[in-house]
């Protein structure tokens, strides 16, 4: 206490004057009846700046928290995107030497247009040799069958002539025999009639008692003998007439028709053989035509592959030539790489949190450097990662990707034509801001241009989709 009394406390430090807003004094009337307003008090700027900075920090923290909680609402664009195009490889189906280049690098071509000519003098001709051997063998068999058929026809003609002569002789022989038997039957009939009269006379004489019964029986016995002879003659005549009719109808039943029967059988065998040879000739002829068609097709294939024109399957532009004229290439080797502006794609990098909004077919807007308006597009493919094999299908390397990001390949609604050239400085700046390497730029289709891809959806729509 003594110390405090001896050492009084130091005087308080002077405080800076505070500028506060004083309340407005009530209006006081003056002598002239007018009201005088008090002038506002000015606040120093160094008081307002900290307060506004604090408000800004609070708003930033609120925005960061909302961004973390609702990334689908606040994140609408890609981190990195580049214009790209699939690679169309022009390959050679055969080995050989590139003889001619019909479309230079950088030039466009149409579908089915010749691009290169590859010559292959060492093409495999084993099938052609095999088909040629089959053709010669078929022709040899055809000539042999034709010669046998002609010989068979000549022999069949001679047999037919011999058969006609033997048939004529057999018919004459049959006719002579029939006439002889007819005369014999007529004689037997006359004898029978004459004996019948003798039997009738002897019977009358027996009844008159002139002759005995034995004499009459002897005449009756002779009549029966003549009747039997007549019947035998008639049977032989009927048999001869039947054989003559059968011979006339090509039915050889008698011993006189033996040569004719042999000749007829031989003619039938020759006719069957001729029919078989004719069918064989028709078969060989049809087979020969098919072999000729195969041979012609194989020859056309060899001629085409010996000087093969490599044609384009779709329109495009030659980007670079891998095989120059004069180089020898293997079968399946790549001759050139081409691009098609109608298949231009945009490879974009999006956060993985937007994967639900980036389903195939989702609408996008592509903002390409150098173009004032956005280009409509749609999601064509989603890749969690892009190995070297997938990136090899495109001309421009993909942008780098981080852990929680995905690749989205977008397809433009309309082909992207030739874009104006972009200064190298701007391209370098865009590359540096993305933190990657600058892709190779191309003068057509916009390949290699950096772009920005955004979802074609309003903030309200994204918020509604997130909440639902």
QUITALIN-V76121 format. One record per residue. N is the residue number from 0. SS is DSSP state (~ for helix, > for strand, _ for the rest). PHI is phi in degrees with one decimal (none if undefined). Layout:
<<N:SS:PHI> <N:SS:PHI>>
This chain:
<<0:_:none> <1:~:-66.3> <2:~:-61.4> <3:~:-65.5> <4:~:-71.5> <5:~:-75.5> <6:_:-113.1> <7:_:-67.3> <8:_:-64.2> <9:_:-67.2> <10:_:-66.9> <11:_:-63.1> <12:_:-68.6> <13:_:-69.7> <14:_:-91.1> <15:_:-67.1> <16:_:-66.4> <17:_:-93.2> <18:_:-104.6> <19:_:-111.4> <20:_:-80.9> <21:_:-80.1> <22:_:-63.6> <23:_:-68.9> <24:_:-70.4> <25:_:-59.7> <26:_:-67.1> <27:_:-116.0> <28:>:-71.2> <29:_:-103.9> <30:_:-63.2> <31:_:-87.1> <32:_:86.1> <33:_:-95.0> <34:>:-99.2> <35:_:-102.1> <36:_:-88.5> <37:_:-80.2> <38:_:-69.5> <39:_:-64.9> <40:_:-90.8> <41:_:-77.9> <42:_:-100.6> <43:_:-64.6> <44:~:-65.2> <45:~:-72.1> <46:~:-84.2> <47:~:-80.2> <48:~:-61.4> <49:~:-60.2> <50:~:-67.0> <51:~:-66.4> <52:~:-63.5> <53:~:-65.1> <54:~:-59.7> <55:~:-63.7> <56:~:-64.8> <57:~:-64.9> <58:~:-62.6> <59:~:-64.6> <60:~:-65.7> <61:~:-62.9> <62:~:-63.9> <63:~:-63.6> <64:~:-65.8> <65:~:-66.1> <66:~:-64.3> <67:~:-70.5> <68:~:-76.0> <69:_:-127.3> <70:~:-67.2> <71:~:-68.7> <72:~:-86.3> <73:~:-94.2> <74:_:-108.3> <75:_:-126.4> <76:>:-126.3> <77:_:-79.4> <78:_:-73.6> <79:>:-145.4> <80:>:-152.0> <81:>:-142.5> <82:>:-74.3> <83:>:-139.3> <84:>:-152.8> <85:>:-64.5> <86:_:-87.7> <87:>:-105.7> <88:>:-91.0> <89:>:-97.5> <90:>:-115.2> <91:_:-107.1> <92:_:-74.8> <93:_:-129.8> <94:_:-83.9> <95:>:164.8> <96:>:-117.6> <97:>:-71.3> <98:>:-97.1> <99:>:-149.5> <100:>:-117.4> <101:_:-95.9> <102:_:-129.2> <103:_:-80.8> <104:_:-65.3> <105:_:91.3> <106:_:-92.2> <107:>:-90.4> <108:>:-144.2> <109:_:-108.0> <110:_:-65.7> <111:_:67.9> <112:_:-86.6> <113:>:-63.9> <114:>:-108.3> <115:>:-146.5> <116:>:-124.5> <117:>:-115.0> <118:>:-102.7> <119:_:-134.7> <120:_:-74.0> <121:_:-100.4> <122:_:-68.1> <123:_:-68.0> <124:_:-114.9> <125:~:-64.1> <126:~:-65.8> <127:~:-64.5> <128:~:-65.1> <129:~:-62.6> <130:~:-65.9> <131:~:-64.9> <132:~:-63.3> <133:~:-64.2> <134:~:-64.4> <135:~:-64.6> <136:~:-64.2> <137:~:-65.4> <138:~:-65.2> <139:~:-65.5> <140:~:-64.5> <141:~:-65.4> <142:~:-64.3> <143:~:-64.9> <144:~:-65.6> <145:~:-66.7> <146:~:-64.7> <147:~:-64.2> <148:~:-67.5> <149:~:-64.6> <150:~:-63.3> <151:~:-62.2> <152:~:-67.1> <153:~:-64.3> <154:~:-65.5> <155:~:-69.2> <156:~:-66.2> <157:~:-65.1> <158:~:-62.8> <159:~:-63.3> <160:~:-64.4> <161:~:-62.5> <162:~:-64.6> <163:~:-64.1> <164:~:-65.4> <165:~:-65.1> <166:~:-64.6> <167:~:-63.4> <168:~:-64.9> <169:~:-65.2> <170:~:-65.0> <171:~:-65.3> <172:~:-64.7> <173:~:-64.0> <174:~:-65.1> <175:~:-64.0> <176:~:-65.7> <177:~:-65.1> <178:~:-64.0> <179:~:-63.5> <180:~:-68.2> <181:~:-65.0> <182:~:-66.1> <183:~:-64.7> <184:~:-67.0> <185:~:-65.3> <186:~:-65.4> <187:~:-65.8> <188:~:-67.6> <189:~:-65.6> <190:~:-63.5> <191:~:-65.5> <192:~:-63.5> <193:~:-66.0> <194:~:-69.4> <195:~:-64.3> <196:~:-64.3> <197:~:-65.7> <198:~:-65.3> <199:~:-66.5> <200:~:-69.0> <201:~:-66.0> <202:~:-66.9> <203:~:-66.4> <204:~:-69.0> <205:~:-67.1> <206:~:-65.8> <207:~:-84.8> <208:_:82.4> <209:_:-81.8> <210:_:-127.4> <211:_:-85.5> <212:~:-69.1> <213:~:-64.3> <214:~:-64.8> <215:~:-67.6> <216:~:-64.5> <217:~:-65.5> <218:~:-69.5> <219:~:-66.7> <220:~:-62.8> <221:~:-62.9> <222:~:-66.3> <223:~:-64.9> <224:~:-63.0> <225:~:-67.3> <226:~:-65.1> <227:~:-62.9> <228:~:-65.2> <229:~:-64.9> <230:~:-63.3> <231:~:-63.3> <232:~:-64.4> <233:~:-65.8> <234:~:-65.1> <235:~:-65.1> <236:~:-66.0> <237:~:-62.5> <238:~:-64.5> <239:~:-66.1> <240:~:-65.1> <241:~:-63.0> <242:~:-65.4> <243:~:-66.5> <244:~:-65.4> <245:~:-64.7> <246:~:-65.7> <247:~:-67.0> <248:_:-92.8> <249:_:66.0> <250:_:-111.7> <251:_:-98.8> <252:_:-115.1> <253:_:-94.2> <254:~:-68.3> <255:~:-72.0> <256:~:-95.4> <257:~:-59.1> <258:~:-60.1> <259:~:-63.0> <260:~:-62.3> <261:~:-65.1> <262:~:-66.5> <263:~:-65.1> <264:~:-65.1> <265:~:-66.1> <266:~:-64.9> <267:~:-65.5> <268:~:-65.0> <269:~:-65.4> <270:~:-65.9> <271:~:-63.8> <272:~:-65.3> <273:~:-64.1> <274:~:-63.8> <275:~:-65.3> <276:~:-66.5> <277:~:-64.0> <278:~:-63.3> <279:~:-65.0> <280:~:-64.3> <281:~:-62.8> <282:~:-65.3> <283:~:-65.3> <284:~:-66.7> <285:~:-64.2> <286:~:-64.4> <287:~:-64.2> <288:~:-65.7> <289:~:-64.4> <290:~:-65.6> <291:~:-63.6> <292:~:-64.7> <293:~:-63.1> <294:~:-65.1> <295:~:-65.0> <296:~:-64.3> <297:~:-65.3> <298:~:-65.7> <299:~:-63.9> <300:~:-63.9> <301:~:-65.8> <302:~:-63.7> <303:~:-70.5> <304:~:-76.3> <305:~:-67.3> <306:>:-131.8> <307:>:-82.1> <308:>:-92.4> <309:>:-83.6> <310:>:-106.8> <311:_:-82.6> <312:_:-87.6> <313:_:-152.3> <314:_:-69.2> <315:>:174.8> <316:>:-134.8> <317:>:-71.9> <318:>:-87.0> <319:>:-151.4> <320:>:-100.4> <321:_:-97.5> <322:_:-110.9> <323:_:-86.9> <324:_:-56.7> <325:_:100.3> <326:_:-82.4> <327:>:-94.2> <328:>:-121.5> <329:_:-92.2> <330:_:-66.1> <331:_:86.1> <332:_:-71.5> <333:>:-84.0> <334:>:-94.7> <335:>:-157.8> <336:>:-118.4> <337:>:-129.3> <338:>:-127.1> <339:_:-130.0> <340:~:-65.0> <341:~:-71.6> <342:~:-111.9> <343:>:-62.6> <344:>:-123.7> <345:>:-120.3> <346:>:-96.4> <347:>:-118.9> <348:>:-110.3> <349:>:-119.9> <350:>:-65.2> <351:~:-63.5> <352:~:-66.9> <353:~:-92.9> <354:~:-63.7> <355:~:-68.8> <356:~:-92.6> <357:_:-115.5> <358:_:-72.7> <359:_:-55.1> <360:_:99.9> <361:_:-64.1> <362:>:-82.1> <363:>:-135.3> <364:>:-121.8> <365:>:-112.5> <366:>:-104.8> <367:>:-96.8> <368:_:-61.2> <369:_:101.2> <370:_:-114.1> <371:_:-75.0> <372:_:-106.2> <373:_:-77.5> <374:>:-104.8> <375:>:-73.6> <376:>:-152.9> <377:>:-142.6> <378:>:-72.8> <379:>:-102.5> <380:>:-158.8> <381:>:-125.2> <382:>:-125.1> <383:_:-63.7> <384:_:-142.4> <385:_:-129.8> <386:_:-64.6> <387:~:-62.0> <388:~:-64.9> <389:~:-70.9> <390:~:-71.0> <391:_:-68.5> <392:_:-78.2> <393:>:-122.8> <394:_:-77.5> <395:_:-96.2> <396:_:-60.9> <397:_:-71.6> <398:_:-63.3> <399:_:-65.7> <400:_:-129.9> <401:_:-106.7> <402:_:-66.2> <403:_:-99.7> <404:>:-130.2> <405:>:-135.0> <406:>:-93.8> <407:>:-122.5> <408:>:-101.5> <409:>:-103.9> <410:>:-109.5> <411:>:-71.8> <412:_:-69.0> <413:_:-125.4> <414:_:-59.1> <415:_:-92.9> <416:_:-81.1> <417:_:-74.4> <418:_:-101.9> <419:_:-66.0> <420:_:-65.2> <421:_:-104.2> <422:_:-59.6> <423:~:-66.6> <424:~:-67.2> <425:~:-64.1> <426:~:-63.1> <427:~:-66.4> <428:~:-65.0> <429:~:-63.8> <430:~:-66.5> <431:~:-65.9> <432:~:-66.2> <433:~:-80.6> <434:_:79.8> <435:_:-129.4> <436:_:-93.9> <437:_:-72.4> <438:_:-73.0> <439:_:-69.2> <440:_:-89.8> <441:_:-130.1> <442:_:-77.0> <443:_:-130.0> <444:_:62.3> <445:_:68.5> <446:_:-62.9> <447:_:92.0> <448:_:-75.4> <449:>:-74.4> <450:>:-144.9> <451:>:-127.2> <452:>:-112.2> <453:>:-124.2> <454:>:-72.4> <455:_:-85.2> <456:_:-153.2> <457:_:-71.3> <458:~:-60.0> <459:~:-64.9> <460:~:-64.1> <461:~:-64.4> <462:~:-65.4> <463:~:-63.0> <464:~:-64.5> <465:~:-69.4> <466:~:-70.5> <467:_:-81.5>>
